[in-house]
Amino acid sequence: MTQSASYRAPFAHGPSAIDAATCERLLAVALESGGDYADLFFEYRAAGALVYDEGILKTASRGVSLGLGVRVQRGDATGYAYVEELAWEAMARAARTAAQIARHGGTSAPIKLERRTVPHRYDLPKVTLDEPGRAKRALLEAAAEAGLAYDSKIFKVEASLAEEIREILIATSDGRLVHDVQPMIRFGVRALAEKDGRRQEGSSGGGGRKSLDYFGEKTPAWHGLEAARQAIAMLEAQEAPAGQMEVVLAPGDSGILLHEAVGHGLEADFNRKGTSNYSGQVGNRVASPLCTVVDDATLLQSRGAINVDDEGMEPERSVLIENGVLRGYMHDRLSSRHFKLRPTGNGRRQSFACPPMPRMTNTILLAGPHDPEEIVRSVKRGIFARKFGGGQVDIANGDFVFSLTESYLIEDGKITAPLKGVNLIGNGPEVLREVVMLGNDLELSDGIWTCGKEGQSVPVGVGCPTIKIGRITVGGTKIAG
């Protein structure tokens, strides 16, 4: 288990620790109005952030939050309340408030909690919050210096580090008592370049549930140089073509298109409500036979890894689409009960102030049989999408629009001119059916993505190999030839 010398949850350590007996009493209060199920979610979060810009450390912040969320379910109805203090009176009041979803009264058998062990997917000898600030400032300074030295046209480089440790304790009326400590860091660099009055931006970043050992894999200087490289490359970008074209997606972060355009539609709450394009499609072909999609929380130290979900369930590697055929959805407790399946460990929440819902962890399109260079050579004229920006997706039908922050023209099987103003417009399920070649070079994103859903944000990972899409609409300013 990850340990921190300075940051420990008072509900899990010391004289104020919440024990099993207290949780059992509190769950009994939550069920006294006749609920079917109740759970307690204790959370302590310590977080910090540093921003280095214009040769100085411009921002240094640190904060903590602490609270308890109480959920009561009766049938498909859910009551939820939370408090930011752990005095018995306040916790009991939250339990009674959540219990108002059920007003029929009744009695339940005494609850006996059993402490469950969790996997060890991100044990660290030391978390970054316990590292000296001077060491972290040096990392930011090294990234900025490397970026500025890359080219004289780079006039500004900003580097940032966000870090946190989240400690949770979950008690459920079906007898689970689970404790986990979840570290996280995210390093980012942004570079600005200017030439003849034109400005372009480049970025790089990474992290995960890791310590400062992360920088043994990719140094701060590497990130600084990568951000500068992208900014300089985009200075020469041409106007983007428009029309239906072949598109090749680079491995790794291109998985964010899969995450947004397909993954959300495979979260079971949308399918329980019948609002997803994939509702009622289990067992049907929904993608190219080349495509197998999994959601895998077990990847060591990845941004989307979890030992336990926010309902106390151990997550698994869920096969969502296998050789083009839909095999299942990502479930929380409520949706799994509806579909008469066991939960997949995808019940996640932003904080104790939020109820859980089905969410992705690390969503990955597995590798295929093709050589990446062969894929590019097969394209007469098309787009090579290297880095994605923001996007919009309609969960009900899978329609999406994504902007590209780094992309290139492919001509006669070669990657040529950089492009600007490229948007990819399409439909998630249709795009998966249009996958005609799939690389053998699967890569995972380097710990940068955060997913939003219904006002809640959680860290996630994505991954994919090089992908060739036979046809997709490219939004640009020139008509494709």
N, C-alpha and C positions, 0 to 999 in steps of 0.2 A: 504494500500500500504506500502511495506517495505520502511523504511526511513533510511538514513545514515546521521549522523551529518557531516562527513568529505568528503564523496564521492557523488557528485551530478553532473549529466551531464550538461555541460554549455548550451546545446541545449534545455534543458527542464526547466532550472531554471535561474534566475538572468537576468542581462542586455543583455546577449548574446543569450537569449532563441529564438528558432525558433518558430514563431507563425503560425497559419493556413494560414494567408494571404501570407506569404513567401512561404509556401509549395505549395499553389495554383499557384503562379507565376512560381515556379520551375517546377511543373508538366506541366504547359502550354508550357514551353520551351522544355521539354522532348517530347511532342506530336506534336511540330510544324512541324515536317517532315512527319507526317502522320501515326504515330504509333496507334495501337488499344488500348493500355493500357500502363500505366507507374506507377511505385511506387518508393518511397523514403524510404531508411532504414538508419536512424541515429542510431549510437551505441557509447556508452561510456562504457569502461570496466576498472575497477580497480581490480588488482589481487595481491595476496601475496603468499609466500611459505616459510615454515620453515622446516629444516631438523636437527634432533638431532641424533648424532652418537658418540660413544666412549666417552660418558660422557659430551659432549659439544654441544652447538648449532653451527653446522658447517656451515649452510647456512641460510641466511635471505634475502629475496628479495621482491621487490614491484615494480609494474609498472602500467602504464595506457596506454590506446589506445583510439583513437577518430576518427570517420570518417563517411562518407556518401556513401552509395551505391545507384546508380540510375539504374533502369531496365526499358527497353522499349521493348514491344512485338508487333510484327506484324505477324499475323498468327501463325505458329509454330516457327518462328524465334525470337531470343532474343538478344538484345544488352545490354551490361552491362559495367558500368564504376564506379570508386570510387575515392574519394579524402580523404585526411587526414587533411583537413582544411575546415572551415565552412564560409569562406568569400564568398560573393555572386558570385564574378567572378569565383572562383574555382568551386563552386557548379553548376553554369550555364554551365561551360565548360564540366563538367562530364555529365550533362543532354544532351548536344548537341552531345557528343561523343557516348553515349548510343543510341541516336536517329538515328545514322547513319545506323542502321538496316533497317530503313524505309526512302526512299528517294523520295517518290512520292508527298510529300507536302500535303497540305490539311488543313482544319480547324476543330476544335473540340469545342463543347459547353463549356462555362466557367465551371470550376470545383468548386464545393462548398463542402468543407470538413465538416464532422460532427464527432465530438469527440465521440468515443465509449467507454463505460465502460467495464472493464474486471472483471473476477472472482477474488477471493482472496484466492489463493491456497497455498501461501507461505508468507503471511504477517508476519513480525518479528518485535518485539520491538527494536531489536538492532542486527546489522550484525556483524560478527566476525572481519571484518576489523577495527571496532571501538573499539574492546576489546584491553586491554593493552597487549603488547608483553610478559610481564612477566607471565601473566596467561596462555597464549598459550604454552610457554616454559615449564611450570609446567605440562601441559597435556602430552607433549612429553616425559618428564623425567619420569613421572609415568608409562607410557607404557613400556619404556625401562627397568626400574627397575623391573617391574613385570615379564617381559620376562626373564631377566637374572636370577632372583631368582627361576624360575620354575624348573630348573634342572642344575646340574653342567656341563652337556655336551653342554649347550647353551653358546657360546662364543662371540656372537655378536648380538645386537638388534639395529635396526635403526627405527626411528619413524619420520613421516612427516605429515605436515598439509598444504593443498592447499586451498585457499579461494579466492572468487571473488564476485563482484557485477557487474551485467551487466544491463545497462539502455538503452532501445530502444524506438524510436519514429518512427512510420510507417505512411506514408501518401500514399494513392492510388487514382488513377484517377477515380475510381468508388465511391469516396466520403468518404473513411474511414480515420480517424485520431485516432491512438491508441498509448498509452504509457504504458510501463510496466517496472518494476524493478525486476530483477531476481538474488537472492542471491544463493551462492553455497559453500559448504565445502566438502572436502574429506580428511579423516584421514586414515593413513596407517601405518602398522607395519610389519617389515620383521625380522625374527629371523633365525640365522644360528646355526646348531648343528654339533658336530663332535664326532665320536667314532671309534677308531681303524683305523684312516686314512680315514674313510668315512665321507662325509659331506652331509647334507641335509638342505633344506630351508623350512621355513613355513611363511605364511603371513596371515594377517587379516586386515580388513579395513571397512570403512563405511562413511556415511554422507548423503548428499542430500541438498535440499533447506532449510537449518536449521540454527539455531544459536548454541552457545555453549551448549544450553539446550539438544542438541543431546546426550551429555555424561551422562545425567541422565538416558538414556535408556541402553547404553552400555558404560561403563567407559573406559578410556585409559588402565587401568590395565587389564580389560577383553580382550581387543584386544591384549595386550602384551602376556597374558597367552595363548590365542588361537593360536597366531603365534608360540609360543614355543611348544605348544602341538603338532601341526602339524609337526614341524621339528623333534621332538623326535620320533614321531610315524613313520615317514618315514625313520629313521635310520635303522629300522629293516625290511625295505621293501624287498620283494622277487622279482625276475625277473617275468615279466608279462607273462601270457599265451597268446597264439595267436590262432586265428581261430574264427569261428562264435559262439557266445555265447549269452545267455540272459544277459541283462544289466539292472540294477536298477539305476536310476538317483535320487540323493538326491533333496529335495525341495529347492527352492530359486534360487541360482546362477546357477543351471543347466539350467535355462531358457536361458542362453547365447547360448546354442546349438540351441534352438528353434529360437532365434533372428537371428543368423547367417545363419543357414541352411534352414530356412523357411521364416523368417520375411522379409529378403531383397527381396526375390522373390515375395512378396506381395506388394512391393512399386510400385506405378502405373507407374512410368517412364519406368521401365523395361518392363512392360506389354503394355504400349503405343507403345514401340519400337518392341514388339514381341520377346524380348530376354529372358523372364522368363519362367521357367518350368510351371508356372501357367497361362500363356497367353491364353485367350479364354476359361478358365476353370470355370468361374463363374457359379454356379448352379450344378456343378459336384462334386461327392465325391472325396476328395483328401486326406482324413485321416480317421483313425479309428473313428467310431461313438462316442467313448468316448471323442473325442477331440473338445473343443471349444476354439478358440484363439481370443483374443481381443487386441487392442492397445488403451490404456487408459491414456490420458494426465491429467485426472482430479484428480489423487491420491494426496492427500494433502502432500506437502513438499517432495515428492519423487524426485529422481534425474532426472527423465524424465518428471516431471510435467511442464506444461506451461500454463499460463493464455491466451496467444495469440501466434499464430505461427508467423514466420518471414515474413509472407505476410499480417499480420493484421487480420487473421481469428481466431475466437475462436474454439479451438479443441473440439472434441467430443470423446465419447467412441465408437470406431468402432469395430463391430463384423466382423472379417475377415473369420474365419472358424467356423461354427456352427454345432455341432454334426457330424463332419466329412465333411460337405458340404461347399465348397468355396462360401462365400457371397459377397466378394468385396475386394477392394484394398485400400491402403493408398494414398490419393491424395493431390497434390498441385493444384495451380490455373490452370496451363497448362494442366495437365493430366485430371483434372475434366472437363475442356472444351472439350477435345478430346472425353471423354466417355459420355459427356452430363449429368454430375452429378454435385452436388455441392461439393466444396472442403471439406475435412474432417479435415482441420486444421493441416496437416502434412507437410506443407512447412517450411523447416528449413535450416539454414545456419550456418557456423562456425563463420562468422564475416561479417562486412560491406564490406569486400573485396571479398565476395563470393556470387554468385547468389543462391537463394533457390532451393531446390529439395525435392521430397517426402522422408521423413525420419521417422523412428519409434520414439516413445516417451517411454511409458512403455508397453512392449509387454509381454503378459501373457497367459499361458495355464491354463485354469480354473480347479478347483478341480473336482475330480471324486468320485466314491462311495466306494472305497476300503480303508481298514485300512492299514497304512504303514507297520506295523509289519506283517500283512498277506501277503503283497506283497513280503517281503524278505523271509518269510517262504516258499513261493511257488517256490523258485528257488533252484534247485538241485545243480547246479554248474554255477557260473556266476561272474559278476563284479558289485561291488557297487561303483558308481562314486560320490564322495563327492565334489570335487573342480576341476574346469576347468582352464586350462591355455590358451595358444593361439590356433588358428585354421586357416584353409584356406577353403574357400567355392567358388565354381563355381556357380555364380548366374544363368547361362543359364540352367544348369541341376540339380542343388541342391547338387552335390557331395561335400563331406566335409572330412576333417581330423582334429580332435581335440585331443590335448594332455591333460592328466589329471595330476594335481599336487598332488591330494590326492585320492587314490582309494584302494579298498580292495577286496579280494576274498570272494565270497559267497559259502559256502559248506554246503549242506544238510540244507538249510534254515537259516544258521547263518553267520553273518559277521565275517570273521576270519583274515587272514594274510594281512598286508599292502603290496601294490604292487608298483613297480616303472617301469617307461618306458611304461606306458599304453597309447595307442592311440585308439581313436574310429574312424572308417572309414566307411562311408556310404553315403546315399543319403537322403536329408531332407524329401521330400515327402514320400519316402519309409519308413523311420523311423516312421513318423506319422501314417502310415498305420499299422505298427508293434506294436503300443501301445496296449497292451493286458490288462493292469491293470493301474488304475489311482487313486492316493491317495486322501484322503479328507483333506489333510494337506497343502493347498496352502500357500506358503511363497513368499514374495517379496525380491529381492536382496537388500542388505544394502548399496546402493548408491556408487558403485565402478566402474561402467562400462562406457566406452566411445566408441562410434561407429565411425568407419571410412568408408567413401564412397567417391570415386572420389577425394581424397586428402583433404576432409573436415572431421573434427571431431566434434561430438556433444555429450553431456551427455545423457545417456539413462538409463532406468530401465528394468529389466527382472523379471520374476517370474514364478513359476510352483509348483505343488505338487510333491510328490514321483511318479516316472514314471517307469513302467516295459515295456521294449522293448523286444519283443519276440525273435528277432534275429538281431544282428549287428556284424560287423567284428571288432574284437579286434586285434590291432597290438601289438605284444610283442615279446619276444625272446624264449618262450617255446610253444610247440604245445599243445593246449587245450586237456584235457583228455575226 
